[in-house]
Amino acid sequence: MKQEQAIPVFEQLYHQTFRRLSQYVLFKAGNISDTEDIVAAAYTAYYQHIVQRGHDEPANPYAYLVRMANHGLGRLYKERQTQISFDDDQNHLSETLPDDPDALNHFFNQIDSQELWLSIRRLSAAEQQVIVAHLRFDLTFREIAEQLDQRESTVKLRYYRALERLKKILL
């Protein structure tokens, strides 16, 4: 497919599938950073497939993206077997996180997004999953519980505990 034909096709696919693919990868990868990397690599592979290599668009583009994401997840799992993790203790905010949910949303809107995501990345993988799924992808606790094959009460507890940890990190 020629580049001038492929770009609109790619953009439409991206807008139709990004949220769903990101959710899928998040629940498999367990954290934001790896999710972003894997999703970006999947879309890059798709773009290269149809533009640079000149192949036709796959019959099921979303399935192709999932397959590429699964390749990335496989590499991630292999890396995790030998990887050592270090915490970055340099990212703190002097402001406090309010307890009121409306005030919490307002507070998150005021924080520099990079600073917030660095703080969220300091949470455990399970806490990151719940926070990102709920706040970034607007999934309900029930939907998150179904994805993780856990009880809704467990997901809620993890979410609120993660918010408490964020309060401590952001102080």
DSSP file (Angstrom, degrees, kcal/mol; ACC not computed):
  #  RESIDUE AA STRUCTURE BP1 BP2  ACC     N-H-->O    O-->H-N    N-H-->O    O-->H-N    TCO  KAPPA ALPHA  PHI   PSI    X-CA   Y-CA   Z-CA
    1    1 A M              0   0    0      0, 0.0    53,-0.2     0, 0.0    54,-0.1   0.000 360.0 360.0 360.0 137.9    0.0    0.0    0.0
    2    2 A K    >>  -     0   0    0      1,-0.1     4,-2.6    52,-0.1     3,-0.8  -0.378 360.0-115.9 -74.3 152.8    1.3    3.5   -0.9
    3    3 A Q  H 3> S+     0   0    0      1,-0.3     4,-2.3     2,-0.2    -1,-0.1   0.884 113.7  54.3 -58.5 -43.0    2.1    5.9    1.9
    4    4 A E  H 34 S+     0   0    0      1,-0.2    -1,-0.3     2,-0.2    -2,-0.0   0.791 115.5  40.9 -65.5 -26.1   -0.5    8.4    0.9
    5    5 A Q  H <> S+     0   0    0     -3,-0.8     4,-1.0     2,-0.1    -1,-0.2   0.817 114.7  52.3 -84.3 -35.0   -3.2    5.7    1.0
    6    6 A A  H  X S+     0   0    0     -4,-2.6     4,-3.2     1,-0.2     5,-0.2   0.835  95.8  66.2 -74.7 -34.2   -1.8    4.0    4.2
    7    7 A I  H  X S+     0   0    0     -4,-2.3     4,-2.8     1,-0.2     5,-0.2   0.929 104.1  42.9 -60.4 -49.4   -1.7    7.1    6.5
    8    8 A P  H  > S+     0   0    0      0, 0.0     4,-2.2     0, 0.0    -1,-0.2   0.896 116.0  50.2 -63.4 -36.5   -5.5    7.7    6.7
    9    9 A V  H  X S+     0   0    0     -4,-1.0     4,-2.3     2,-0.2    -2,-0.2   0.929 113.0  46.6 -63.2 -45.0   -6.0    3.9    7.1
   10   10 A F  H  X S+     0   0    0     -4,-3.2     4,-2.8     2,-0.2    -1,-0.2   0.921 111.5  50.4 -64.0 -45.3   -3.5    3.8    9.9
   11   11 A E  H  X S+     0   0    0     -4,-2.8     4,-2.3    -5,-0.2    -1,-0.2   0.900 111.4  48.4 -61.6 -41.3   -4.8    6.9   11.6
   12   12 A Q  H  X S+     0   0    0     -4,-2.2     4,-1.9    -5,-0.2    -1,-0.2   0.930 112.7  47.8 -65.2 -45.0   -8.4    5.5   11.6
   13   13 A L  H  X S+     0   0    0     -4,-2.3     4,-2.0     2,-0.2     5,-0.3   0.921 110.4  53.2 -60.2 -44.4   -7.2    2.1   12.9
   14   14 A Y  H  X S+     0   0    0     -4,-2.8     4,-2.3     1,-0.2     3,-0.2   0.934 110.8  45.4 -57.4 -49.0   -5.2    3.9   15.6
   15   15 A H  H  < S+     0   0    0     -4,-2.3     4,-0.3     1,-0.2    -1,-0.2   0.819 115.7  47.3 -67.1 -30.5   -8.2    5.9   16.8
   16   16 A Q  H  < S+     0   0    0     -4,-1.9    -1,-0.2    -5,-0.2     4,-0.2   0.759 125.4  25.9 -80.2 -25.7  -10.5    2.8   16.8
   17   17 A T  H  X S+     0   0    0     -4,-2.0     4,-2.9    -3,-0.2     5,-0.3   0.594  91.4  91.7-117.5 -13.6   -8.1    0.4   18.6
   18   18 A F  H  X S+     0   0    0     -4,-2.3     4,-2.8    -5,-0.3     5,-0.2   0.912  91.2  44.8 -56.4 -50.1   -5.7    2.4   20.8
   19   19 A R  H  > S+     0   0    0     -4,-0.3     4,-2.4     1,-0.2    -1,-0.2   0.939 116.8  45.0 -61.4 -47.8   -7.8    2.3   24.0
   20   20 A R  H  > S+     0   0    0     -4,-0.2     4,-2.3     2,-0.2    -1,-0.2   0.910 115.6  46.3 -64.9 -43.1   -8.7   -1.4   23.7
   21   21 A L  H  X S+     0   0    0     -4,-2.9     4,-2.6     2,-0.2     5,-0.2   0.908 112.1  51.6 -65.8 -41.5   -5.1   -2.5   22.8
   22   22 A S  H  X S+     0   0    0     -4,-2.8     4,-2.7    -5,-0.3    -2,-0.2   0.908 110.5  48.4 -62.2 -42.1   -3.7   -0.4   25.6
   23   23 A Q  H  X S+     0   0    0     -4,-2.4     4,-2.1    -5,-0.2    -1,-0.2   0.933 111.2  50.8 -62.4 -45.7   -6.1   -1.9   28.1
   24   24 A Y  H  X S+     0   0    0     -4,-2.3     4,-0.9     1,-0.2    -2,-0.2   0.938 114.6  42.5 -56.9 -49.5   -5.2   -5.4   26.9
   25   25 A V  H >X S+     0   0    0     -4,-2.6     4,-3.8     1,-0.2     3,-0.5   0.885 109.2  58.5 -68.8 -39.0   -1.5   -4.8   27.2
   26   26 A L  H 3X S+     0   0    0     -4,-2.7     4,-2.5     1,-0.3    -1,-0.2   0.917 106.3  48.1 -56.7 -44.5   -1.8   -3.0   30.6
   27   27 A F  H 3< S+     0   0    0     -4,-2.1    -1,-0.3     1,-0.2    -2,-0.2   0.718 118.9  40.8 -72.4 -19.0   -3.4   -6.1   32.1
   28   28 A K  H << S+     0   0    0     -4,-0.9    -2,-0.2    -3,-0.5    -1,-0.2   0.852 121.8  38.3 -90.6 -42.3   -0.7   -8.3   30.7
   29   29 A A  H  < S-     0   0    0     -4,-3.8    -3,-0.2    -5,-0.1    -2,-0.2   0.872  90.8-146.7 -79.8 -38.6    2.3   -6.1   31.3
   30   30 A G     <  +     0   0    0     -4,-2.5    99,-0.4    -5,-0.4     2,-0.3   0.358  64.5  63.5  90.5  -6.8    1.2   -4.8   34.7
   31   31 A N  S  > S-     0   0    0     97,-0.1     4,-1.7     1,-0.1    -1,-0.1  -0.985  77.4-119.5-149.6 163.7    2.7   -1.3   34.5
   32   32 A I  H  > S+     0   0    0     -2,-0.3     4,-3.0     2,-0.2     5,-0.2   0.923 105.5  53.1 -67.8 -49.0    2.4    1.9   32.5
   33   33 A S  H  > S+     0   0    0      1,-0.2     4,-2.1     2,-0.2    -1,-0.2   0.927 113.1  42.6 -57.7 -50.2    5.9    2.2   31.1
   34   34 A D  H  > S+     0   0    0      1,-0.2     4,-2.6     2,-0.2    -1,-0.2   0.882 113.1  54.7 -64.9 -37.4    6.0   -1.3   29.6
   35   35 A T  H  X S+     0   0    0     -4,-1.7     4,-2.7     2,-0.2     5,-0.3   0.943 108.8  47.4 -60.6 -48.4    2.5   -0.8   28.3
   36   36 A E  H  X S+     0   0    0     -4,-3.0     4,-2.3     1,-0.2    -1,-0.2   0.916 113.8  48.0 -60.2 -43.5    3.4    2.4   26.4
   37   37 A D  H  X S+     0   0    0     -4,-2.1     4,-2.2    -5,-0.2    -1,-0.2   0.924 114.1  45.3 -63.3 -45.5    6.5    0.8   24.9
   38   38 A I  H  X S+     0   0    0     -4,-2.6     4,-2.1     2,-0.2    -2,-0.2   0.905 113.7  48.5 -68.8 -42.1    4.7   -2.4   23.8
   39   39 A V  H  X S+     0   0    0     -4,-2.7     4,-2.2    -5,-0.2     5,-0.2   0.926 112.1  49.3 -64.5 -43.8    1.7   -0.5   22.3
   40   40 A A  H  X S+     0   0    0     -4,-2.3     4,-2.3    -5,-0.3    -2,-0.2   0.913 111.2  49.9 -61.4 -41.8    4.0    1.9   20.4
   41   41 A A  H  X S+     0   0    0     -4,-2.2     4,-2.5     2,-0.2    -1,-0.2   0.872 108.4  53.2 -64.9 -37.0    6.0   -1.0   19.1
   42   42 A A  H  X S+     0   0    0     -4,-2.1     4,-2.1     2,-0.2    -2,-0.2   0.927 111.6  44.4 -64.8 -44.8    2.8   -2.8   17.9
   43   43 A Y  H  X S+     0   0    0     -4,-2.2     4,-2.6     2,-0.2    -2,-0.2   0.876 112.4  52.8 -68.0 -36.1    1.6    0.2   16.0
   44   44 A T  H  X S+     0   0    0     -4,-2.3     4,-2.7    -5,-0.2     5,-0.2   0.928 109.3  49.0 -62.9 -44.8    5.1    0.8   14.5
   45   45 A A  H  X S+     0   0    0     -4,-2.5     4,-2.2     2,-0.2    -2,-0.2   0.903 111.6  49.7 -61.5 -41.2    5.2   -2.8   13.3
   46   46 A Y  H  X S+     0   0    0     -4,-2.1     4,-2.2     2,-0.2     5,-0.2   0.941 111.5  48.1 -62.7 -47.4    1.8   -2.4   11.7
   47   47 A Y  H  X>S+     0   0    0     -4,-2.6     4,-2.7     1,-0.2     5,-0.7   0.918 112.4  48.7 -60.4 -44.7    2.8    0.8   10.0
   48   48 A Q  I  <>S+     0   0    0     -4,-2.7     5,-2.3     1,-0.2     6,-0.3   0.882 109.0  55.4 -62.3 -37.6    6.0   -0.8    8.7
   49   49 A H  I  <5S+     0   0    0     -4,-2.2     6,-1.9    -5,-0.2    -2,-0.2   0.925 118.2  30.6 -61.8 -47.0    4.0   -3.8    7.5
   50   50 A I  I  <5S+     0   0    0     -4,-2.2    -2,-0.2     4,-0.2    -1,-0.2   0.792 132.8  26.6 -89.4 -25.9    1.6   -1.8    5.3
   51   51 A V  I  <5S+     0   0    0     -4,-2.7    -3,-0.2    -5,-0.2   -48,-0.1   0.894 125.5  34.1-100.3 -60.1    3.7    1.2    4.3
   52   52 A Q  I   <S+     0   0    0     -5,-0.7    -3,-0.2     1,-0.2    -4,-0.1   0.859 128.4  36.0 -71.4 -34.8    7.4    0.3    4.2
   53   53 A R  S   <S-     0   0    0     -5,-2.3    -1,-0.2     2,-0.1    -4,-0.1   0.586 102.4-130.8 -93.9 -10.5    7.1   -3.3    3.1
   54   54 A G        +     0   0    0     -6,-0.3    -4,-0.2   -53,-0.2    -3,-0.1   0.659  50.5 152.7  74.6  16.7    4.1   -2.6    0.9
   55   55 A H        -     0   0    0     -6,-1.9    -1,-0.2    -7,-0.2    -2,-0.1  -0.380  48.9-103.4 -75.4 157.7    1.9   -5.4    2.2
   56   56 A D        -     0   0    0      1,-0.1    -1,-0.1    -2,-0.1     3,-0.1  -0.362  49.5 -83.5 -71.8 160.3   -1.9   -5.1    2.0
   57   57 A E        -     0   0    0      1,-0.1    -1,-0.1    -7,-0.1   -11,-0.0  -0.454  55.7-104.8 -63.6 135.1   -3.8   -4.3    5.2
   58   58 A P        -     0   0    0      0, 0.0    -1,-0.1     0, 0.0     4,-0.1  -0.206  24.4-115.5 -59.6 154.8   -4.3   -7.5    7.2
   59   59 A A  S    S+     0   0    0      1,-0.3    -2,-0.1     2,-0.1     0, 0.0   0.876 113.1  26.9 -59.6 -38.5   -7.8   -9.0    7.1
   60   60 A N  S  > S-     0   0    0      1,-0.1     4,-1.8     2,-0.0    -1,-0.3  -0.816  72.2-177.8-126.1  90.8   -8.1   -8.3   10.8
   61   61 A P  H  > S+     0   0    0      0, 0.0     4,-2.3     0, 0.0     5,-0.2   0.855  82.5  54.7 -59.8 -37.3   -5.9   -5.4   11.7
   62   62 A Y  H  > S+     0   0    0      1,-0.2     4,-2.6     2,-0.2     5,-0.2   0.906 106.6  51.5 -64.2 -39.7   -6.7   -5.5   15.5
   63   63 A A  H  > S+     0   0    0     -3,-0.3     4,-2.3     1,-0.2    -1,-0.2   0.887 108.8  51.8 -63.1 -37.7   -5.6   -9.2   15.6
   64   64 A Y  H  X S+     0   0    0     -4,-1.8     4,-2.3     2,-0.2    -2,-0.2   0.926 110.0  48.7 -63.0 -44.5   -2.4   -8.2   13.9
   65   65 A L  H  X S+     0   0    0     -4,-2.3     4,-2.6     1,-0.2    -2,-0.2   0.903 110.9  50.1 -62.2 -42.1   -1.8   -5.5   16.5
   66   66 A V  H  X S+     0   0    0     -4,-2.6     4,-2.7     2,-0.2    -1,-0.2   0.902 109.3  51.7 -63.5 -40.6   -2.5   -8.0   19.3
   67   67 A R  H  X S+     0   0    0     -4,-2.3     4,-1.7     2,-0.2    -2,-0.2   0.918 111.4  46.8 -62.5 -42.7   -0.1  -10.5   17.8
   68   68 A M  H  X S+     0   0    0     -4,-2.3     4,-1.9     2,-0.2    -2,-0.2   0.902 112.3  50.7 -65.0 -40.6    2.6   -7.8   17.7
   69   69 A A  H  X S+     0   0    0     -4,-2.6     4,-2.6     1,-0.2    -2,-0.2   0.896 107.3  53.9 -63.8 -39.8    1.8   -6.8   21.3
   70   70 A N  H  X S+     0   0    0     -4,-2.7     4,-2.3     2,-0.2    -1,-0.2   0.862 105.4  53.4 -64.2 -35.0    2.0  -10.4   22.4
   71   71 A H  H  X S+     0   0    0     -4,-1.7     4,-2.0     2,-0.2    -1,-0.2   0.932 110.7  47.3 -62.2 -44.4    5.5  -10.6   20.9
   72   72 A G  H  X S+     0   0    0     -4,-1.9     4,-2.2     1,-0.2    -2,-0.2   0.887 110.7  51.4 -63.3 -39.7    6.5   -7.5   22.9
   73   73 A L  H  X S+     0   0    0     -4,-2.6     4,-2.7     2,-0.2    -1,-0.2   0.888 107.1  53.9 -64.7 -38.6    4.9   -9.1   26.0
   74   74 A G  H  X S+     0   0    0     -4,-2.3     4,-1.8     2,-0.2    -2,-0.2   0.919 109.6  46.9 -61.5 -43.9    6.9  -12.3   25.5
   75   75 A R  H  X S+     0   0    0     -4,-2.0     4,-2.3     1,-0.2    -1,-0.2   0.897 111.5  52.7 -63.1 -39.6   10.2  -10.2   25.3
   76   76 A L  H  X S+     0   0    0     -4,-2.2     4,-2.5     1,-0.2    -2,-0.2   0.924 107.2  50.7 -62.0 -45.6    9.1   -8.4   28.4
   77   77 A Y  H  X S+     0   0    0     -4,-2.7     4,-0.9     1,-0.2    -1,-0.2   0.887 110.6  49.7 -61.9 -38.8    8.5  -11.6   30.4
   78   78 A K  H >< S+     0   0    0     -4,-1.8     3,-0.5     1,-0.2     4,-0.5   0.913 111.2  49.4 -65.1 -42.1   11.9  -12.9   29.4
   79   79 A E  H >X S+     0   0    0     -4,-2.3     3,-1.4     1,-0.2     4,-1.0   0.891 105.1  58.3 -62.8 -39.8   13.6   -9.6   30.5
   80   80 A R  H 3< S+     0   0    0     -4,-2.5    -1,-0.2     1,-0.3    -2,-0.2   0.754  93.6  66.8 -64.8 -23.9   11.8   -9.7   33.8
   81   81 A Q  T << S+     0   0    0     -4,-0.9    -1,-0.3    -3,-0.5    -2,-0.2   0.792 117.3  23.6 -67.6 -25.9   13.3  -13.0   34.7
   82   82 A T  T <4 S+     0   0    0     -3,-1.4     2,-0.2    -4,-0.5    -1,-0.2   0.397  98.7 111.2-118.8   0.5   16.7  -11.5   34.9
   83   83 A Q     <  -     0   0    0     -4,-1.0     2,-0.4    -5,-0.1    -3,-0.0  -0.560  50.6-152.4 -87.4 141.1   16.0   -7.8   35.6
   84   84 A I        -     0   0    0     -2,-0.2     2,-0.4     2,-0.0    -2,-0.0  -0.921  15.6-144.8-106.9 135.8   16.7   -6.0   38.9
   85   85 A S        -     0   0    0     -2,-0.4     2,-0.4     2,-0.0    -2,-0.0  -0.834  11.6-166.6-106.4 138.4   14.5   -3.1   39.8
   86   86 A F        -     0   0    0     -2,-0.4     2,-0.3     2,-0.0    -2,-0.0  -0.964  19.2-128.3-120.9 139.8   15.6    0.0   41.6
   87   87 A D        -     0   0    0     -2,-0.4     2,-0.8     2,-0.0    35,-0.1  -0.646  14.6-136.5 -84.4 143.0   13.3    2.6   43.1
   88   88 A D    >   -     0   0    0     -2,-0.3     3,-0.6    30,-0.1    34,-0.0  -0.881  21.9-179.8-100.3 106.8   13.8    6.3   42.2
   89   89 A D  T 3   +     0   0    0     -2,-0.8    -1,-0.1     1,-0.2    -2,-0.0   0.247  62.8  84.3 -91.1  13.5   13.5    8.3   45.4
   90   90 A Q  T 3   +     0   0    0      1,-0.1     2,-0.9     2,-0.0    -1,-0.2   0.552  67.3  84.7 -93.5  -7.1   14.0   11.6   43.8
   91   91 A N    <   +     0   0    0     -3,-0.6     2,-0.3    27,-0.1    -1,-0.1  -0.780  54.3 140.0-105.3  96.0   10.5   12.4   42.6
   92   92 A H        -     0   0    0     -2,-0.9     2,-0.4    79,-0.1    78,-0.2  -0.936  37.5-143.7-129.8 153.6    8.4   14.0   45.4
   93   93 A L        -     0   0    0     76,-0.5    -2,-0.0    -2,-0.3    18,-0.0  -0.893  11.2-143.4-113.3 149.6    5.9   16.8   45.5
   94   94 A S  S    S+     0   0    0     -2,-0.4     2,-0.1     2,-0.1    77,-0.1   0.614  77.3  88.0 -85.2 -11.3    5.5   19.2   48.3
   95   95 A E  S    S-     0   0    0     75,-0.2     2,-0.3     1,-0.1    -2,-0.2  -0.444  75.2-125.1 -85.0 160.3    1.7   19.3   47.9
   96   96 A T        -     0   0    0     -2,-0.1    72,-0.1    75,-0.1    71,-0.1  -0.748  17.6-119.5-104.6 155.1   -0.6   16.9   49.7
   97   97 A L        -     0   0    0     -2,-0.3     7,-0.1    70,-0.2    70,-0.0  -0.824  30.8-130.8 -93.6 123.5   -3.2   14.7   48.1
   98   98 A P        -     0   0    0      0, 0.0    69,-0.0     0, 0.0    -1,-0.0  -0.284   2.8-137.0 -73.3 159.9   -6.8   15.5   49.3
   99   99 A D  S    S+     0   0    0      4,-0.0     5,-0.0     5,-0.0    -2,-0.0   0.758  76.9  95.1 -86.2 -27.9   -9.2   12.8   50.4
  100  100 A D  S  > S-     0   0    0      1,-0.1     4,-2.6     2,-0.0     5,-0.2  -0.483  73.7-138.3 -68.6 128.3  -12.3   14.1   48.6
  101  101 A P  H  > S+     0   0    0      0, 0.0     4,-2.2     0, 0.0     5,-0.2   0.880 103.3  48.0 -57.7 -40.6  -12.8   12.4   45.2
  102  102 A D  H  > S+     0   0    0      1,-0.2     4,-2.0     2,-0.2     5,-0.1   0.918 114.3  46.2 -65.9 -41.6  -13.7   15.6   43.4
  103  103 A A  H  > S+     0   0    0      2,-0.2     4,-2.8     1,-0.2    -1,-0.2   0.850 108.8  57.5 -66.8 -33.5  -10.8   17.4   45.0
  104  104 A L  H  X S+     0   0    0     -4,-2.6     4,-2.6     2,-0.2    -2,-0.2   0.932 107.0  47.2 -62.1 -46.2   -8.6   14.4   44.0
  105  105 A N  H  X S+     0   0    0     -4,-2.2     4,-1.9     2,-0.2    -2,-0.2   0.912 113.0  49.0 -61.5 -42.4   -9.5   14.8   40.4
  106  106 A H  H  X S+     0   0    0     -4,-2.0     4,-1.2     2,-0.2    -2,-0.2   0.913 110.8  51.2 -62.5 -42.3   -8.9   18.5   40.6
  107  107 A F  H >X S+     0   0    0     -4,-2.8     4,-1.4     1,-0.2     3,-0.6   0.928 108.4  50.6 -61.1 -46.5   -5.5   17.8   42.2
  108  108 A F  H 3< S+     0   0    0     -4,-2.6    -1,-0.2     1,-0.2    -2,-0.2   0.862 107.5  54.7 -61.0 -35.2   -4.5   15.4   39.5
  109  109 A N  H 3< S+     0   0    0     -4,-1.9    -1,-0.2     1,-0.2    -2,-0.2   0.797 108.6  49.2 -68.3 -26.7   -5.4   18.0   36.9
  110  110 A Q  H << S+     0   0    0     -4,-1.2    -1,-0.2    -3,-0.6    -2,-0.2   0.740  93.2  89.9 -84.0 -24.5   -3.1   20.5   38.6
  111  111 A I  S  < S-     0   0    0     -4,-1.4     2,-0.2    -3,-0.1   -18,-0.0  -0.476  92.2-102.4 -75.9 141.9    0.0   18.2   38.8
  112  112 A D     >  -     0   0    0     -2,-0.2     4,-2.2     1,-0.2     3,-0.3  -0.472  31.9-132.8 -58.8 127.8    2.4   18.1   36.0
  113  113 A S  H  > S+     0   0    0      1,-0.2     4,-2.7     2,-0.2     5,-0.2   0.850 103.5  53.9 -60.5 -36.4    1.5   14.9   34.2
  114  114 A Q  H  > S+     0   0    0      1,-0.2     4,-2.2     2,-0.2    -1,-0.2   0.923 109.6  48.1 -63.7 -42.2    5.2   13.7   33.9
  115  115 A E  H  > S+     0   0    0     -3,-0.3     4,-1.7     2,-0.2    -2,-0.2   0.898 112.4  49.4 -63.6 -41.4    5.6   14.1   37.7
  116  116 A L  H  X S+     0   0    0     -4,-2.2     4,-2.6     2,-0.2    -2,-0.2   0.937 111.3  47.8 -64.3 -47.2    2.3   12.2   38.4
  117  117 A W  H  X S+     0   0    0     -4,-2.7     4,-2.2     1,-0.2    -2,-0.2   0.863 109.0  54.2 -66.1 -34.3    3.2    9.3   36.1
  118  118 A L  H  < S+     0   0    0     -4,-2.2     4,-0.5    -5,-0.2    -1,-0.2   0.896 110.8  47.1 -62.6 -38.3    6.7    9.0   37.6
  119  119 A S  H >< S+     0   0    0     -4,-1.7     3,-1.1     1,-0.2     4,-0.3   0.909 110.5  50.9 -68.5 -42.2    5.0    8.7   41.0
  120  120 A I  H >< S+     0   0    0     -4,-2.6     3,-1.8     1,-0.3    -2,-0.2   0.873 102.9  60.9 -63.8 -35.5    2.5    6.2   39.7
  121  121 A R  T 3< S+     0   0    0     -4,-2.2    -1,-0.3     1,-0.3    -2,-0.2   0.685  94.5  64.3 -66.0 -16.1    5.4    4.1   38.3
  122  122 A R  T <  S+     0   0    0     -3,-1.1    -1,-0.3    -4,-0.5    -2,-0.2   0.591  87.2  91.0 -82.0 -10.6    6.7    3.8   41.9
  123  123 A L  S <  S-     0   0    0     -3,-1.8    39,-0.0    -4,-0.3    -3,-0.0  -0.321  94.0 -86.4 -75.1 165.6    3.6    1.8   42.9
  124  124 A S     >  -     0   0    0      1,-0.1     4,-2.7    -2,-0.1     5,-0.2  -0.275  41.5-106.6 -66.2 162.2    3.5   -1.9   42.6
  125  125 A A  H  > S+     0   0    0      1,-0.2     4,-2.2     2,-0.2     5,-0.1   0.889 121.5  50.8 -58.5 -41.2    2.5   -3.4   39.3
  126  126 A A  H  > S+     0   0    0      2,-0.2     4,-1.7     1,-0.2    -1,-0.2   0.890 111.2  47.7 -66.0 -39.4   -0.9   -4.5   40.7
  127  127 A E  H  > S+     0   0    0      2,-0.2     4,-2.6     1,-0.2     5,-0.2   0.902 110.3  52.3 -68.2 -40.6   -1.5   -1.0   42.0
  128  128 A Q  H  X S+     0   0    0     -4,-2.7     4,-2.8   -98,-0.2     5,-0.4   0.916 106.7  54.3 -59.9 -43.5   -0.5    0.6   38.7
  129  129 A Q  H  X S+     0   0    0     -4,-2.2     4,-2.5   -99,-0.4     5,-0.2   0.939 112.5  41.8 -56.0 -49.6   -2.9   -1.6   36.8
  130  130 A V  H  X S+     0   0    0     -4,-1.7     4,-2.3     2,-0.2     5,-0.3   0.923 116.3  47.8 -69.0 -44.6   -5.8   -0.6   38.9
  131  131 A I  H  X>S+     0   0    0     -4,-2.6     4,-3.1     2,-0.2     5,-0.5   0.949 117.1  41.9 -61.0 -49.9   -5.0    3.1   39.0
  132  132 A V  I  X>S+     0   0    0     -4,-2.8     4,-1.8    -5,-0.2     5,-1.6   0.914 114.4  50.9 -66.8 -43.0   -4.3    3.4   35.3
  133  133 A A  I  <5S+     0   0    0     -4,-2.5     6,-2.6    -5,-0.4    -1,-0.2   0.905 119.2  37.3 -61.5 -40.6   -7.3    1.2   34.3
  134  134 A H  I  <5S+     0   0    0     -4,-2.3     4,-0.4     4,-0.2    -2,-0.2   0.932 128.2  29.9 -78.9 -46.9   -9.6    3.3   36.5
  135  135 A L  I  <5S+     0   0    0     -4,-3.1    -3,-0.2    -5,-0.3    -2,-0.2   0.866 129.9  31.9 -85.4 -37.3   -8.2    6.8   36.0
  136  136 A R  I  <<S+     0   0    0     -4,-1.8    -3,-0.2    -5,-0.5    -4,-0.1   0.867 131.7  29.3 -90.3 -38.3   -6.8    6.7   32.5
  137  137 A F  S   <S-     0   0    0     -5,-1.6    -3,-0.2    -4,-0.2    -2,-0.1   0.389  96.7-130.0-104.8   3.2   -9.1    4.2   30.8
  138  138 A D        +     0   0    0     -4,-0.4     2,-0.3    -6,-0.3    -4,-0.2   0.790  47.0 162.7  55.7  32.9  -12.3    5.0   32.8
  139  139 A L        -     0   0    0     -6,-2.6    -1,-0.2    -7,-0.2    -2,-0.1  -0.598  37.2-121.7 -80.0 144.2  -12.9    1.3   33.6
  140  140 A T     >  -     0   0    0     -2,-0.3     4,-2.4     1,-0.1     5,-0.2  -0.357  25.7-108.1 -75.8 164.5  -15.3    0.6   36.5
  141  141 A F  H  > S+     0   0    0      1,-0.2     4,-2.6     2,-0.2     5,-0.2   0.873 122.1  54.5 -61.7 -35.3  -14.1   -1.5   39.4
  142  142 A R  H  > S+     0   0    0      2,-0.2     4,-2.2     1,-0.2    -1,-0.2   0.925 108.1  47.7 -63.7 -44.7  -16.3   -4.3   38.1
  143  143 A E  H  > S+     0   0    0      2,-0.2     4,-2.2     1,-0.2    -2,-0.2   0.898 113.1  48.6 -63.7 -40.6  -14.7   -4.2   34.6
  144  144 A I  H  X S+     0   0    0     -4,-2.4     4,-2.3     2,-0.2    -2,-0.2   0.926 109.9  52.0 -64.7 -43.7  -11.2   -4.2   36.1
  145  145 A A  H  X>S+     0   0    0     -4,-2.6     5,-2.5     1,-0.2     4,-0.9   0.893 109.2  50.2 -60.1 -40.6  -12.1   -7.1   38.4
  146  146 A E  H  <5S+     0   0    0     -4,-2.2     3,-0.4     3,-0.2    -1,-0.2   0.919 110.7  49.1 -64.3 -42.8  -13.4   -9.1   35.4
  147  147 A Q  H  <5S+     0   0    0     -4,-2.2    -2,-0.2     1,-0.2    -1,-0.2   0.878 118.4  39.1 -63.0 -38.1  -10.1   -8.4   33.5
  148  148 A L  H  <5S-     0   0    0     -4,-2.3    -1,-0.2    -5,-0.1    -2,-0.2   0.498 107.0-125.0 -91.3  -4.3   -8.0   -9.5   36.4
  149  149 A D  T  <5S+     0   0    0     -4,-0.9     2,-0.3    -3,-0.4    -3,-0.2   0.942  70.1 122.2  57.1  49.7  -10.3  -12.4   37.4
  150  150 A Q  S   <S-     0   0    0     -5,-2.5    -1,-0.2    -6,-0.1     2,-0.2  -0.838  70.3 -84.8-132.2 169.2  -10.6  -11.0   40.9
  151  151 A R     >  -     0   0    0     -2,-0.3     4,-1.8     1,-0.1     3,-0.4  -0.494  34.0-124.9 -75.2 147.5  -13.4   -9.9   43.2
  152  152 A E  H  > S+     0   0    0      1,-0.2     4,-2.4     2,-0.2     5,-0.2   0.873 111.6  56.4 -59.9 -38.6  -14.6   -6.3   42.8
  153  153 A S  H  > S+     0   0    0      1,-0.2     4,-2.3     2,-0.2    -1,-0.2   0.855 105.0  52.6 -63.6 -34.5  -14.0   -5.7   46.5
  154  154 A T  H  > S+     0   0    0     -3,-0.4     4,-2.4     2,-0.2    -1,-0.2   0.911 109.8  48.2 -65.4 -42.8  -10.3   -6.7   46.1
  155  155 A V  H  X S+     0   0    0     -4,-1.8     4,-2.4     2,-0.2    -2,-0.2   0.909 111.8  49.4 -65.3 -42.9   -9.9   -4.3   43.2
  156  156 A K  H  X S+     0   0    0     -4,-2.4     4,-2.6     2,-0.2     5,-0.3   0.924 111.2  49.5 -61.9 -44.5  -11.5   -1.4   45.2
  157  157 A L  H  X S+     0   0    0     -4,-2.3     4,-2.3     1,-0.2     5,-0.2   0.924 111.6  48.4 -61.5 -44.4   -9.3   -2.1   48.2
  158  158 A R  H  X S+     0   0    0     -4,-2.4     4,-2.3     2,-0.2    -1,-0.2   0.901 111.3  51.6 -62.3 -40.8   -6.2   -2.2   45.9
  159  159 A Y  H  X S+     0   0    0     -4,-2.4     4,-2.2     2,-0.2    -2,-0.2   0.944 112.6  43.6 -61.5 -49.9   -7.2    1.1   44.3
  160  160 A Y  H  X S+     0   0    0     -4,-2.6     4,-1.8     1,-0.2    -1,-0.2   0.850 113.8  50.6 -70.1 -33.0   -7.8    2.9   47.6
  161  161 A R  H  X S+     0   0    0     -4,-2.3     4,-2.2    -5,-0.3    -1,-0.2   0.888 109.1  52.4 -67.8 -37.9   -4.6    1.5   49.1
  162  162 A A  H  X S+     0   0    0     -4,-2.3     4,-2.5     2,-0.2    -2,-0.2   0.893 107.2  52.2 -64.3 -39.6   -2.7    2.7   45.9
  163  163 A L  H  X S+     0   0    0     -4,-2.2     4,-2.2     2,-0.2    -1,-0.2   0.899 108.5  51.1 -62.4 -39.3   -4.2    6.2   46.4
  164  164 A E  H  X S+     0   0    0     -4,-1.8     4,-1.8     2,-0.2    -2,-0.2   0.908 110.0  49.1 -63.7 -41.3   -2.9    6.2   50.0
  165  165 A R  H  X S+     0   0    0     -4,-2.2     4,-2.4     1,-0.2    -2,-0.2   0.892 108.8  53.6 -64.6 -38.4    0.6    5.2   48.8
  166  166 A L  H  X S+     0   0    0     -4,-2.5     4,-3.0     1,-0.2    -2,-0.2   0.900 104.1  56.0 -62.0 -39.8    0.4    7.9   46.2
  167  167 A K  H  X S+     0   0    0     -4,-2.2     4,-0.8     1,-0.2    -1,-0.2   0.933 110.1  45.0 -55.8 -46.4   -0.4   10.4   49.0
  168  168 A K  H  < S+     0   0    0     -4,-1.8     3,-0.4     1,-0.2    -1,-0.2   0.889 114.5  48.2 -66.7 -39.2    2.8    9.3   50.7
  169  169 A I  H  < S+     0   0    0     -4,-2.4   -76,-0.5     1,-0.2    -2,-0.2   0.898 113.0  48.0 -66.7 -40.6    4.9    9.5   47.6
  170  170 A L  H  <        0   0    0     -4,-3.0   -75,-0.2     1,-0.2    -1,-0.2   0.534 360.0 360.0 -82.5  -6.3    3.6   12.9   46.6
  171  171 A L     <        0   0    0     -4,-0.8    -1,-0.2    -3,-0.4    -2,-0.1   0.493 360.0 360.0 -72.2 360.0    4.1   14.5   50.0
